[in-house]
């Protein structure tokens, strides 16, 4: 498993992976209170993952952490063909990948509800709320094949607007959990993978009035949004 030890004010002091015996040695700590976060085998936990309070005394400390035994079983499939998908499942504790049969098990969780995001190449991502249990039924997660929507954000003269932020809502007005290909949409041409349907696209940038456009996906050409200066 992956581990992260953080101070009570949120500073990450050390991260690492347990060995085959489930042990990891943290060094250089000042005695006092801290929190231990336990992540998945594939990725380190986020700071908002459930924490285990620990007390660190002088000298060497041996801490036994008993992990909860609730879990979630998932089967990720293509919504059209029913075929299994190699998918990435992201939760606060880290990342888990499905196997070749589209199956994954999120283990050593407590039984509180948590949000996960399931994504696969060429498919629209899904955000789900799940509740782990000690004897979980398998949850089928169909992902819809997606088409790429490219958004071009320009000023009235046609020059690209850097650092524009683009957001999308579906036909029901719900925010769409889509990620642009370019970090922070810096290059004004973010590309989104979206399921077929109608979307409202909004672009905002410092020094400009916001603007919205409606688009049908799949779209035959990039969506052009013009921002006017304030």
MIBA-227165 format. One record per atom (N, C-alpha, C): residue in three letters; x negated, y negated, z negated. Coordinates in steps of 0.2 Angstrom, whole numbers, plus 2048, in hexadecimal, padded with zeros to 3 digits. Each point is the difference from the previous one (the first is absolute). Layout:
ALAXYZ/...
***
This chain:
UNK7FC806800/UNK8047FA800/UNK7FC7FA800/UNK8027FA802/UNK7FD7FA800/UNK8027FC7F9/UNK7FB7FC7FE/UNK8017FD7F9/UNK7FE7F9801/UNK8037FB7FD/UNK7FE7F97FF/UNK8017FE7F9/UNK7FB7FD7FD/UNK8017FD7F9/UNK8007F9800/UNK8057FD7FD/UNK8017F9801/UNK8017FD7F9/UNK7FD7FA7FF/UNK8017FC7F9/UNK8087FE800/UNK8027FE7FA/UNK8077FE7FF/UNK8017F9804/UNK7FB7FC802/UNK8017FA804/UNK800802807/UNK800806802/UNK800802807/UNK7FA801804/UNK7FA7FF7FD/UNK7FA801803/UNK7FE807801/UNK7FE802806/UNK7FE807802/UNK7F98017FE/UNK7FF8057FB/UNK7F98007FD/UNK7FC806804/UNK804805802/UNK7FC806803/UNK806804804/UNK7FE803805/UNK804805804/UNK7FC806802/UNK803806800/UNK7FC806802/UNK805806801/UNK7FD806801/UNK804806801/UNK7FE8057FB/UNK8058047FD/UNK7FE8057FC/UNK7FD806803/UNK7FC8037FC/UNK7FC806803/UNK805806800/UNK7FD806801/UNK804806801/UNK8038027F9/UNK7FE7FE7FB/UNK8028017F9/UNK8057FB7FE/UNK8027FB804/UNK8047FA7FE/UNK7FD7FB7FC/UNK7F9800800/UNK7FD7FB7FC/UNK7FC7FA804/UNK8007FA7FD/UNK7FC7FB803/UNK7FD7FC7FA/UNK7FA7FD801/UNK7FC7FD7FB/UNK8007F8802/UNK8037FC7FB/UNK8007F9801/UNK7FB7FD7FC/UNK7FB7FC802/UNK7FB7FD7FD/UNK8007F97FF/UNK7FD7FD7FB/UNK7FF7F97FF/UNK8067FC7FE/UNK8048037FC/UNK8067FD7FD/UNK7FF7FD7FA/UNK8037FA7FF/UNK8007FD7F9/UNK8068037FC/UNK7FF8027FA/UNK8058037FC/UNK8067FB800/UNK806803800/UNK8067FC800/UNK806804804/UNK8057FD801/UNK806803804/UNK7FF7FF807/UNK803805804/UNK800800807/UNK806804803/UNK800800806/UNK806804803/UNK7FC805806/UNK803806800/UNK7FD805805/UNK806801805/UNK7FE7FF806/UNK805802806/UNK7FE806803/UNK804804801/UNK7FF807804/UNK803800807/UNK7FC801805/UNK802800807/UNK800807803/UNK802800806/UNK800806804/UNK7F9802802/UNK7FF806803/UNK7FA802802/UNK7FD7FC806/UNK8057FD804/UNK7FE7FD807/UNK7FE7F87FF/UNK8037FD7FA/UNK7FF7F9800/UNK8007FE7F9/UNK7FD7FA7FE/UNK8007FD7F9/UNK8077FD7FF/UNK8028007FA/UNK8077FD7FE/UNK7FF7F9800/UNK8067FD802/UNK8017F8800/UNK8017FE7F8/UNK7FE7F97FF/UNK8017FE7FA/UNK8078017FC/UNK805800804/UNK8078017FD/UNK8018077FF/UNK7FC805801/UNK8018077FE/UNK8018017F9/UNK8048057FE/UNK8018017F9/UNK7F98017FC/UNK8007FD7FA/UNK7F98007FD/UNK8008047F9/UNK7FB8037FE/UNK7FF8037FA/UNK7FC7FC7FB/UNK8027FD7FB/UNK7FC7FC7FB/UNK7FB8047FD/UNK7FA7FD800/UNK7FB8047FD/UNK7FC7FB7FB/UNK7FD8037FB/UNK7FB7FC7FB/UNK7F9803801/UNK7FC7FB801/UNK7F9802801/UNK7FC7FE7FA/UNK7FD8057FD/UNK7FB7FF7FA/UNK7F97FF802/UNK7FC7FF7FB/UNK7F8800801/UNK7FE807802/UNK7FA801804/UNK7FE806801/UNK804804806/UNK7FF806800/UNK804804805/UNK8078027FE/UNK8057FF804/UNK8078017FE/UNK802806805/UNK8048057FD/UNK803805804/UNK8077FF800/UNK8037FE806/UNK8077FF800/UNK804805804/UNK8058037FD/UNK804805803/UNK8067FD803/UNK802800806/UNK8067FD803/UNK804806802/UNK8068007FE/UNK805805802/UNK8047FD805/UNK800802806/UNK8047FD806/UNK807803800/UNK8057FC802/UNK807803800/UNK800805806/UNK805804800/UNK801806804/UNK8057FF805/UNK8047FA801/UNK8057FF805/UNK7FD7FF807/UNK804802805/UNK7FD7FF807/UNK8067FE805/UNK7FE7FF806/UNK8047FF805/UNK7FE804806/UNK805804803/UNK7FE803806/UNK8037FD806/UNK7FC7FF806/UNK8037FD806/UNK7FE804806/UNK8057FF805/UNK7FF803806/UNK8017FA805/UNK7FB7FE804/UNK8017FB804/UNK800802807/UNK8067FE804/UNK801803807/UNK8017FA804/UNK800802807/UNK8027FB805/UNK807800800/UNK8047FA800/UNK807800800/UNK803802806/UNK7FD800806/UNK803802806/UNK7FF808801/UNK7FA8027FF/UNK7FE807802/UNK8008057FA/UNK8007FD7FA/UNK8008047FA/UNK7F98047FF/UNK7FB7FE804/UNK7F98037FF/UNK7FD7FC7FA/UNK7FB8047FD/UNK7FD7FE7FA/UNK7FB7FA802/UNK7FF7FB7FB/UNK7FB7FB802/UNK7FA8007FB/UNK7FA7FE802/UNK7FB7FE7FC/UNK8017F97FE/UNK8027FF7F9/UNK8027FA7FE/UNK7FC7FE7FA/UNK8007F97FE/UNK7FC7FD7FB/UNK8067FE7FB/UNK7FF8027F9/UNK8057FE7FB/UNK7FC7FC7FB/UNK8027FA800/UNK7FD7FB7FB/UNK8047FF7FA/UNK7FD8007FA/UNK8047FF7FA/UNK7FB7FC7FB/UNK8027FE7FB/UNK7FC7FC7FB/UNK7FA8047FE/UNK8008077FF/UNK7FB8047FE/UNK7FB801806/UNK8017FE806/UNK7FB801805/UNK804803807/UNK7FC804803/UNK803802807/UNK800808800/UNK805803803/UNK800807801/UNK802801808/UNK7FC805803/UNK802801807/UNK804807801/UNK804800804/UNK804807802/UNK7FB805803/UNK802806800/UNK7FC805803/UNK803801807/UNK7FD805803/UNK802801807/UNK807802801/UNK8048027FB/UNK807802800/UNK8047FA7FE/UNK7FD7FA7FF/UNK8047FA7FE/UNK8018007F9/UNK7FD8047FC/UNK8028007F9/UNK7FB7FD7FB/UNK8027FD7FB/UNK7FC7FD7FB/UNK8038017F9/UNK7FC8007FB/UNK8028017F9/UNK7FD7FA7FC/UNK8047FC7FD/UNK7FD7FA7FC/UNK8008037F9/UNK7FA8017FD/UNK8008047F9/UNK7FE7FC7FB/UNK8008027F9/UNK7FE7FD7FA/UNK8037F97FF/UNK806800801/UNK8047F9800/UNK8058017FA/UNK8017FA7FD/UNK8068007FB/UNK8067FF803/UNK8068017FD/UNK806800803/UNK8047FA801/UNK7FC7FA800/UNK8037FA802/UNK8017FF807/UNK8057FC802/UNK8017FF807/UNK7FA7FC803/UNK7FE801806/UNK7FA7FC803/UNK802800808/UNK7FC7FB802/UNK8017FE808/UNK7FA803803/UNK802803806/UNK7FB803804/UNK8017FD807/UNK7FA800804/UNK8017FE807/UNK7FD806804/UNK804803805/UNK7FE805804/UNK7FF7FE808/UNK7FA801802/UNK7FE7FD807/UNK7FD806804/UNK801800806/UNK7FC804805/UNK7FF7FD807/UNK7FB802803/UNK7FE7FC806/UNK806801805/UNK8017FA804/UNK806800805/UNK8078007FD/UNK8017FF7F9/UNK8068007FD/UNK8017FA7FC/UNK8067FE7FF/UNK8027FB7FB/UNK7FF8027F9/UNK7FD7FC7FC/UNK7FF8027F9/UNK8078007FC/UNK8008047FB/UNK8068007FB/UNK7FE7FF7F9/UNK8047FB7FD/UNK7FF7FF7F8/UNK8058047FD/UNK7FE8047FB/UNK8058047FC/UNK7FF7FF7F9/UNK8068017FC/UNK7FF8017F9/UNK8018077FE/UNK7FC8037FC/UNK8008077FE/UNK8008007F9/UNK8028067FD/UNK8008017F9/UNK7FC8077FF/UNK7FA8017FE/UNK7FD8067FF/UNK8048047FA/UNK7FF807801/UNK8038047FB/UNK7FB8067FF/UNK8028057FB/UNK7FB8057FF/UNK802806805/UNK806800803/UNK802805805/UNK8037FC806/UNK7FC7FD804/UNK8037FC805/UNK803803806/UNK8057FE803/UNK802803807/UNK7FC7FC805/UNK800804806/UNK7FC7FC805/UNK8047FB803/UNK7FD7FA801/UNK8037FA803/UNK7FE7FF807/UNK805801805/UNK7FF7FF807/UNK7FF7F8801/UNK7FB7FF804/UNK7FF7F9802/UNK7FF7FF807/UNK8057FF804/UNK8007FF807/UNK7FD7F9802/UNK7FB800804/UNK7FD7F9803/UNK8027FF807/UNK8037FA801/UNK8027FF807/UNK7FA7FE805/UNK800803806/UNK7FA7FE804/UNK8017F8802/UNK7FA7FD800/UNK8007F8800/UNK7FD7FE807/UNK8027FA801/UNK7FE7FC806/UNK7FC7FA7FD/UNK7FB7FE804/UNK7FC7FA7FE/UNK8037FA802/UNK8017FB7FC/UNK8027F9801/UNK7FA7FC7FF/UNK7FE7FC805/UNK7FB7FB800/UNK8037F97FF/UNK7FE7FC7FB/UNK8027FA7FF/UNK7FB7FB801/UNK8017FB805/UNK7FB7FB802/UNK8037F97FD/UNK7FC7FD7FB/UNK8027FA7FD/UNK7FC7FA802/UNK8037FB803/UNK7FC7FB804/UNK8037F97FE/UNK7FD7FB801/UNK8027F97FF/UNK8047FD806/UNK8037FA800/UNK8037FE806/UNK7FC800806/UNK7F97FF800/UNK7FC800805/UNK7FE807803/UNK8028057FC/UNK7FE807802/UNK7FA8027FD/UNK7FD7FD7FB/UNK7FA8027FD/UNK8028057FA/UNK7FC8057FF/UNK8018057FB/UNK8007FC7F9/UNK8058027FC/UNK8007FD7F9/UNK7FC8067FB/UNK7FB7FE7FE/UNK7FC8057FB/UNK8038007F9/UNK8008067FD/UNK8028017F9/UNK8087FF800/UNK803801805/UNK808800800/UNK8028077FC/UNK8057FF7FC/UNK8038067FC/UNK806802804/UNK801806802/UNK806802804/UNK8038067FB/UNK8077FF7FF/UNK8048047FC/UNK806802805/UNK8038067FE/UNK805803804/UNK8068027FC/UNK8067FF802/UNK8068037FD/UNK804804805/UNK8038057FE/UNK804805805/UNK8077FD801/UNK804803803/UNK8077FD802/UNK8048007FA/UNK7FF8037FA/UNK8037FF7FA/UNK7FE7FB7FB/UNK7FA7FC803/UNK7FD7FB7FC/UNK7FB8027FB/UNK7FF807800/UNK7FB8037FB/UNK7F97FF803/UNK7FB7FE7FB/UNK7F97FF802/UNK7FD807803/UNK7FC7FF805/UNK7FD806803/UNK7F98017FD/UNK7FF8067FE/UNK7F98017FD/UNK7FB802806/UNK7FE7FB804/UNK7FC801806/UNK7F97FC7FF/UNK7FB803802/UNK7F97FD7FF/UNK7FE7FE807/UNK7FD7F9800/UNK7FD7FE806/UNK7F9803801/UNK7FE801806/UNK7FA803802/UNK7FA7FC7FE/UNK8017F9800/UNK7FA7FC7FE/UNK8017FD7F9/UNK7FB8017FC/UNK8017FE7F9/UNK8027F97FF/UNK8057FF7FC/UNK8037F97FF/UNK8027FD806/UNK801803806/UNK8037FE806/UNK7FB7FA802/UNK7FA8007FF/UNK7FB7FB801/UNK8007FE807/UNK800805805/UNK7FF7FE807/UNK8077FF804/UNK8057FF7FC/UNK8077FE803/UNK803805805/UNK7FD806800/UNK803805804/UNK8018077FC/UNK8047FF7FB/UNK8018067FC/UNK804805804/UNK7FF8077FF/UNK803805803/UNK8038057FB/UNK807801800/UNK8048047FC/UNK802806803/UNK8008067FC/UNK803806802/UNK8078007FD/UNK805800804/UNK8077FF7FE/UNK805806803/UNK8058027FC/UNK805804803/UNK8047FC805/UNK803804804/UNK8057FD805/UNK8057FC7FD/UNK8027FA802/UNK8057FC7FD/UNK7FF7F8801/UNK8047FC7FD/UNK8007F9801/UNK7FD7FD7F9/UNK7FB7FB801/UNK7FD7FD7FB/UNK8007F9800/UNK8007FD7FA/UNK7FF7F9800/UNK7F97FE7FE/UNK7FC7FC804/UNK7F97FF7FE/UNK7FF7F97FE/UNK7FC7FF7FB/UNK7FF7F97FD/UNK7F97FF800/UNK7FD7FA802/UNK7F97FF800/UNK8007F97FC/UNK7FB8007FB/UNK7FE7FA7FC/UNK7F97FF801/UNK7FE7F97FF/UNK7F97FE800/UNK7FF7FA7FD/UNK7FA7FE7FD/UNK7FF7FA7FC/UNK8007FA806/UNK8047FB7FE/UNK8007FA805/UNK805801805/UNK804805801/UNK805801805/UNK8078027FD/UNK8057FE804/UNK8078027FE/UNK800808801/UNK8048037FC/UNK801808801/UNK805800806/UNK7FF806803/UNK805802806/UNK802807800/UNK806802802/UNK802806800/UNK803802807/UNK7FF807802/UNK802802807/UNK8038077FE/UNK805802805/UNK8038077FF/UNK7FD804806/UNK7FE8067FF/UNK7FD804805/UNK8038077FF/UNK801804806/UNK802807800/UNK7FA804802/UNK7FF8057FC/UNK7FA805800/UNK803806803/UNK7FD803805/UNK7F97FE803/UNK8017FA804/UNK7FB7FC800/UNK8007FA804/UNK7FB801806/UNK8027FD806/UNK7FC801805/UNK7FA7FC801/UNK7FF7FA7FC/UNK7FB7FC800/UNK7FF7FD7F9/UNK7FA7FD7FE/UNK7FF7FC7FA/UNK8067FB7FE/UNK8018007FA/UNK8057FA7FE/UNK7FC7FA7FE/UNK8027FB803/UNK7FD7F9800/UNK8047FC7FB/UNK7FD7FD7FB/UNK8037FC7FB/UNK7FC7F9800/UNK8037FB801/UNK7FD7F9800/UNK8017FD7FA/UNK7FB7FD7FC/UNK8017FD7FA/UNK7FE7F8802/UNK8057FC7FD/UNK7FF7F9801/UNK7FD7FD7FA/UNK7FB7FB801/UNK7FD7FD7FB/UNK8057FB7FB/UNK7FE8007FA/UNK8047FC7FC/UNK7FF7F9801/
***
